[in-house]
Amino acid sequence: MTSWPCLHTTRTGSLLDVLVAPNAKRTACMGLHGDALRIRLAAPPVDGAANEALLKWVAAELDVARSAVTLQRGDTSKRKQLALDVPADTVAAWLGRVASPE
């Protein structure tokens, strides 16, 4: 398994560090940016719309319920940490499809 600087294992799942760019034309993963996964969001950073779009998109990408993805930190920041009720190896496999390691 490739080591991903944006992915951390926890007792109950994993943590994912992301860097978001709201107001994009479409939501997409742009690869790694330092130690975070860069994601463009087709949602404005107003009234939590970008955060909700991020959580829904990650849940859909990982094929899990929306409730399995929560915002751990970074509510008003571009840098966020997501708590995932998903094993780290599953997240790493997804990262291997959508991002390329540095």
N, C-alpha and C positions, 0 to 999 in steps of 0.2 A: 504494500500500500504506500502510495506517495505521501510524503509529509507535507501538509498544508499549513502555512503559518497562520491562516485565518480560522482554523478549526481546532477546537479544544474538547477533550472528552470530560464528561461529568459522570456522577453516579447514576443519573437518571436519563442521560442522553448525550447531548453535545451543545457547545456554544459556537456561534459563527460570528466573526467580526466582519462587518460590512461598511462600505463607504458608499453613500447614495448620492445620486445626482438627479434631483427632481426636475419636472417640466420637460422631460425628453419626449421625442415623437412617439417612441414605443418603449416598453419595458424590456430590458435585456441585460444579461450579464456581460460585462466588458473585460473580465479577467481579473487578475490580481493587481493590486496597487499597494506595494509595500507588504504589510502584514494583514491586509483586508481585501475582501472580495468587492470589487467595484460593480455597482448595479445602477443602471439608468432606469428611472421610474417615469412612466407616463401619467404622473399625478402631481398636482401642485403641493407645495409645503404649507398648506393652509388647513387649519382645524383638524390636524391629524390625518388628512387624506393620504399623504405620501407614506406615512407609517403603516396605515391599514393596507394600502396597495402593496407595500413591500411584504407584509406578513402573508397576505393572500397569495402573492406570486410565489414566494418561497414554498408555501404549503402545497400549491399546485405543482410546482417543479419537483418536489419530493414525493408527491402523490400521498400526502397525509392530510388529516383534517386540519382546518384552520386553527383549531384549539391546540394543536401540537406545536405551534410556533408562536412564541411570545417575545415581546420587546423587553430585554433584560436591562438595557441601558442606552441612553442617547436619544431620548424622546424629542428634543429640539435640536439635535446636532446632526451633521451629515455623517458622522461616525457613530455607528450603532453596534450593539451586541445583541444577537438573537439567541434565545434559549430554545432548543429543539428537543422534543421528545422522540428523537430518532437516533439510532446508534451511529457513532462516528464513522464506522466503515461504510454505512449507507450514504452518508453525506459526502464522504471522500469519493465514493464512486460517482456521485452526481457531479462533484467538482471536476472530476476527471473528464466529464463530458462537456462541461460548460466553460471551464477555465483551463488555462495552461500554466503549469508551475513555472516559477522564475528560475 
